[in-house]
Amino acid sequence: MGYPTKIQLISRQKGSQWYVNFPNALAEAMNFSKGETVEWTVISTACLEMIRLTPPKRRQSAAKKATKQSL
């Protein structure tokens, strides 16, 4: 499933800034944190690659936590 997203451009006197916003569902699925740093690489004019410089630690699923607590 894809998440269509619009690119935003903010024009200022000192220059322009481009913004890409992540849909909340995608950010939660990826376990992003506020202020997290990522690195973009241009693969082609149709493809960008984003790499997390410090991936989050794996979270236990709710089912695994419930099983451990019941033991």
SULDA-V428314 format. One record per helix or strand. SS is the DSSP state (~ for helix, > for strand). FROM is the first residue (numbers start at 1). LEN is the number of residues. If there is no record, write none. Layout:
ss = (SS | SS)
from = (FROM | FROM)
len = (LEN | LEN)
//
This chain:
ss = (> | > | ~ | > | > | ~)
from = (7 | 15 | 24 | 38 | 47 | 62)
len = (6 | 6 | 6 | 7 | 6 | 9)
//
